[in-house]
Amino acid sequence: MTARTLTCQVVEVEDLTPDVFRVHLEGRTEAMAHAPGQYLELQLDPETWVPFSIASAHQDDGRLELHIQHWPERSNSARLRELLVVAEQLTVRLPGGDCVLDPDSARPLLLVAAGTGFAQMKAIVEAALHADSEREIALWWAAKERREFYLESLAREWAAQYANVTFHGVSELGMSEDFDVEHVRGHVGRIDAALGEVLSELDVSGHDVYFSGSPGMVYACVDVLASLGLEPSRVFSDVFAYAPRDPLVPTVGSLVREGQA
């Protein structure tokens, strides 16, 4: 789709946690069309555009959802928060990004997100389940502490409603004992280490793998999954466009050599 600039109505701004808020925007249905996994850019001023993943699959109703992390010490974040609260309309540019759900694939999905990277995965999960409610989906979500899983209840709903969906929460600072239930597991530590430990016997070559997070997090996870058969043509992330690496997916041999160095 070709990116377009339009004016949207701010329908609702909702605090999900003290640090994350959800925004619902509304515009002309055809102008708001996007593929699951794409992002938009909000205009702060004539020179400043800020990108955010679209957290909802296209519903033909002209509405979409954003999840925004608020950093009071960052000037752009404070300006954006103020703008969203007081503005009735916003100028946006969409859609952007090539990290989108492949509509022609039925392969199992391995979705790995950190923080508000969950927004991008939410859109992908919604679209995948709408197309095939029996598709295998493993969602991994990393945060520093459990309270940062700002829509944990939604991830749990998916796992409870669909036997083919599993949710893995990974917290660096610990996980309470009541986290685990059927199809839901909690892990402590870094997400790349958790992936390596839990998936050590899995061949991921048959999966479509999507990442949403910082370049460091994404490439650390790519390197772990490379040793488990990650297929370079079936791994997707916006990081690959703005922070490319060569090779994107290292060979198992190179990983062994680096480990011995």
C-alpha positions as CSV (number, residue, x, y, z in Angstrom):
1,M,0.0,0.0,0.0
2,T,1.1,3.5,-0.7
3,A,1.6,5.7,2.3
4,R,-0.9,8.6,2.6
5,T,-1.3,11.6,4.9
6,L,-4.7,12.3,6.5
7,T,-6.4,13.8,9.5
8,C,-7.8,11.5,12.1
9,Q,-10.2,12.0,15.1
10,V,-8.9,11.1,18.5
11,V,-11.7,8.9,19.8
12,E,-10.2,7.8,23.2
13,V,-7.1,8.0,25.2
14,E,-6.9,5.3,28.0
15,D,-4.2,4.7,30.6
16,L,-3.3,1.0,30.6
17,T,-0.5,1.4,33.2
18,P,1.2,4.5,34.7
19,D,3.6,4.2,31.7
20,V,1.6,3.0,28.8
21,F,-1.6,4.4,27.3
22,R,-3.9,3.3,24.5
23,V,-5.1,5.6,21.8
24,H,-8.1,5.0,19.4
25,L,-8.1,7.0,16.2
26,E,-10.8,7.2,13.6
27,G,-10.7,8.3,9.9
28,R,-12.0,7.5,6.5
29,T,-12.2,3.7,6.2
30,E,-10.3,3.3,3.0
31,A,-7.6,5.8,4.2
32,M,-7.0,3.8,7.4
33,A,-6.4,0.5,5.6
34,H,-3.2,-1.3,6.6
35,A,-1.7,-4.7,6.7
36,P,-1.3,-6.4,10.1
37,G,2.2,-5.5,11.4
38,Q,2.5,-2.1,9.8
39,Y,3.0,1.2,11.6
40,L,1.9,4.8,11.2
41,E,3.6,8.1,11.9
42,L,2.1,10.9,14.0
43,Q,2.9,14.5,13.3
44,L,4.1,16.5,16.3
45,D,5.1,19.5,14.2
46,P,5.9,20.2,10.5
47,E,9.4,18.7,10.9
48,T,8.7,15.9,13.4
49,W,7.0,12.6,12.7
50,V,6.9,9.8,15.3
51,P,6.3,6.1,14.3
52,F,4.1,3.7,16.3
53,S,3.0,0.2,15.5
54,I,-0.7,-0.2,14.7
55,A,-2.1,-2.4,17.4
56,S,-5.2,-3.6,15.6
57,A,-5.9,-5.5,12.5
58,H,-7.9,-3.6,9.8
59,Q,-11.6,-4.0,10.5
60,D,-13.2,-1.9,7.8
61,D,-14.6,0.5,10.4
62,G,-12.1,3.3,10.0
63,R,-10.7,2.8,13.5
64,L,-7.3,1.8,14.7
65,E,-5.4,1.4,18.0
66,L,-2.0,2.5,19.2
67,H,-0.1,1.6,22.4
68,I,2.3,4.4,23.5
69,Q,5.0,4.3,26.1
70,H,5.2,7.5,28.0
71,W,8.7,8.7,29.0
72,P,8.3,12.0,30.9
73,E,12.0,12.8,30.7
74,R,11.9,12.7,26.8
75,S,10.6,15.9,25.2
76,N,8.9,14.2,22.3
77,S,7.1,11.8,24.6
78,A,5.8,14.6,26.8
79,R,4.7,16.7,23.8
80,L,2.9,13.7,22.3
81,R,1.1,12.9,25.6
82,E,-0.1,16.5,25.9
83,L,-1.1,16.6,22.2
84,L,-3.2,13.5,22.4
85,V,-5.0,14.6,25.6
86,V,-6.0,18.0,24.3
87,A,-6.2,17.5,20.5
88,E,-9.4,16.5,18.8
89,Q,-7.6,15.8,15.5
90,L,-4.2,14.5,14.5
91,T,-2.3,14.4,11.3
92,V,-1.0,10.9,10.5
93,R,0.9,9.2,7.7
94,L,0.3,5.5,7.0
95,P,0.9,2.7,6.4
96,G,4.6,2.0,6.7
97,G,6.7,-1.1,7.2
98,D,7.2,-4.5,5.5
99,C,7.1,-6.6,8.6
100,V,3.5,-7.9,7.9
101,L,1.6,-11.1,8.3
102,D,2.0,-13.2,5.2
103,P,-1.6,-13.8,4.0
104,D,-0.4,-16.8,1.9
105,S,1.3,-18.7,4.7
106,A,-0.2,-21.2,7.1
107,R,3.0,-22.0,8.9
108,P,3.1,-21.9,12.8
109,L,3.8,-18.4,14.1
110,L,6.5,-17.6,16.6
111,L,6.0,-14.0,17.8
112,V,8.6,-12.3,20.0
113,A,8.1,-8.9,21.4
114,A,9.5,-6.6,24.1
115,G,7.6,-3.8,25.8
116,T,5.1,-2.0,23.6
117,G,6.4,-4.2,20.7
118,F,3.4,-6.2,21.8
119,A,1.2,-3.8,19.8
120,Q,2.6,-5.1,16.5
121,M,2.1,-8.7,17.6
122,K,-1.5,-8.0,18.8
123,A,-2.4,-6.9,15.2
124,I,-0.7,-10.0,13.8
125,V,-2.5,-12.4,16.3
126,E,-5.9,-10.8,15.6
127,A,-5.5,-11.2,11.8
128,A,-4.0,-14.7,12.0
129,L,-6.8,-16.0,14.2
130,H,-9.4,-14.3,12.1
131,A,-8.1,-16.1,9.0
132,D,-7.5,-19.5,10.7
133,S,-8.6,-20.0,14.3
134,E,-6.6,-23.2,14.5
135,R,-3.2,-21.8,13.4
136,E,-0.5,-22.5,15.9
137,I,0.7,-19.3,17.6
138,A,3.4,-19.0,20.3
139,L,3.6,-15.5,21.7
140,W,6.7,-14.5,23.7
141,W,6.6,-11.1,25.5
142,A,9.5,-9.7,27.4
143,A,9.5,-6.9,30.1
144,K,11.7,-5.8,32.9
145,E,9.0,-6.7,35.5
146,R,5.6,-8.2,35.4
147,R,3.6,-5.0,35.8
148,E,4.9,-4.0,32.4
149,F,2.8,-6.7,30.7
150,Y,0.1,-4.0,30.2
151,L,-2.4,-6.2,28.4
152,E,-1.5,-9.5,30.1
153,S,-5.2,-10.2,30.4
154,L,-5.7,-10.2,26.6
155,A,-2.8,-12.6,26.0
156,R,-4.3,-14.9,28.6
157,E,-7.7,-14.7,26.9
158,W,-6.1,-15.8,23.6
159,A,-4.4,-18.8,25.4
160,A,-7.7,-19.7,27.2
161,Q,-9.9,-19.4,24.1
162,Y,-7.6,-21.1,21.6
163,A,-5.9,-24.4,22.4
164,N,-3.4,-23.6,19.6
165,V,-2.2,-20.4,21.2
166,T,0.5,-20.3,23.9
167,F,1.7,-17.2,25.9
168,H,5.2,-16.9,27.4
169,G,5.9,-13.9,29.6
170,V,9.6,-13.2,30.3
171,S,10.5,-10.9,33.2
172,E,14.0,-9.9,34.0
173,L,13.2,-9.1,37.7
174,G,11.3,-12.3,38.6
175,M,7.9,-13.8,38.1
176,S,5.2,-14.6,40.6
177,E,4.2,-18.2,41.2
178,D,0.6,-17.7,40.1
179,F,1.6,-16.7,36.5
180,D,1.5,-20.2,35.0
181,V,-1.7,-21.8,33.9
182,E,-2.6,-24.0,30.9
183,H,-0.9,-22.6,27.8
184,V,0.7,-19.8,29.8
185,R,4.2,-19.9,31.2
186,G,6.4,-17.4,33.0
187,H,10.1,-17.2,32.7
188,V,12.8,-15.2,34.5
189,G,15.8,-13.5,32.8
190,R,16.6,-12.3,29.2
191,I,14.2,-13.3,26.5
192,D,17.0,-14.7,24.2
193,A,18.1,-17.0,27.0
194,A,14.6,-18.1,27.7
195,L,14.0,-18.9,24.1
196,G,17.2,-21.0,23.9
197,E,16.3,-22.9,27.0
198,V,12.6,-23.7,26.2
199,L,13.0,-24.2,22.5
200,S,16.3,-26.1,22.6
201,E,14.7,-29.3,21.1
202,L,12.5,-27.5,18.6
203,D,13.2,-27.2,14.9
204,V,12.0,-23.7,14.0
205,S,12.7,-24.0,10.3
206,G,9.0,-24.6,9.7
207,H,7.9,-21.5,11.5
208,D,7.2,-17.9,10.5
209,V,9.1,-15.8,13.1
210,Y,8.3,-12.1,13.8
211,F,10.3,-9.8,16.2
212,S,9.4,-6.4,17.6
213,G,11.9,-4.8,19.9
214,S,15.3,-3.0,20.0
215,P,18.0,-4.1,17.5
216,G,20.0,-5.6,20.4
217,M,17.1,-7.7,21.6
218,V,16.1,-8.8,18.1
219,Y,19.5,-9.9,16.9
220,A,20.2,-11.7,20.2
221,C,17.1,-13.7,19.6
222,V,17.9,-14.2,15.9
223,D,21.3,-15.7,16.9
224,V,19.7,-18.1,19.4
225,L,17.0,-19.3,16.9
226,A,19.6,-19.6,14.1
227,S,21.0,-22.6,16.0
228,L,17.5,-24.1,15.9
229,G,17.1,-23.9,12.2
230,L,15.7,-20.4,11.7
231,E,14.9,-19.9,8.0
232,P,16.2,-16.5,6.8
233,S,13.4,-16.0,4.3
234,R,10.7,-16.6,7.0
235,V,11.9,-14.2,9.7
236,F,10.5,-10.6,9.8
237,S,11.2,-7.4,11.8
238,D,11.2,-3.7,11.2
239,V,14.7,-3.7,12.7
240,F,16.0,-5.4,9.6
241,A,15.1,-2.2,7.6
242,Y,16.4,0.5,10.0
243,A,19.3,-1.4,11.6
244,P,20.4,-4.0,9.0
245,R,23.0,-6.6,9.7
246,D,25.0,-8.9,7.4
247,P,24.4,-11.7,7.6
248,L,20.9,-11.3,9.0
249,V,20.8,-14.9,10.2
250,P,24.2,-16.4,10.9
251,T,25.1,-19.9,10.0
252,V,25.3,-22.5,12.8
253,G,29.0,-22.9,12.0
254,S,29.7,-19.2,12.5
255,L,27.9,-19.2,15.8
256,V,30.1,-22.1,17.0
257,R,33.2,-20.3,16.0
258,E,32.1,-17.1,17.8
259,G,31.4,-19.1,20.9
260,Q,34.9,-20.6,20.8
261,A,36.6,-17.2,20.2
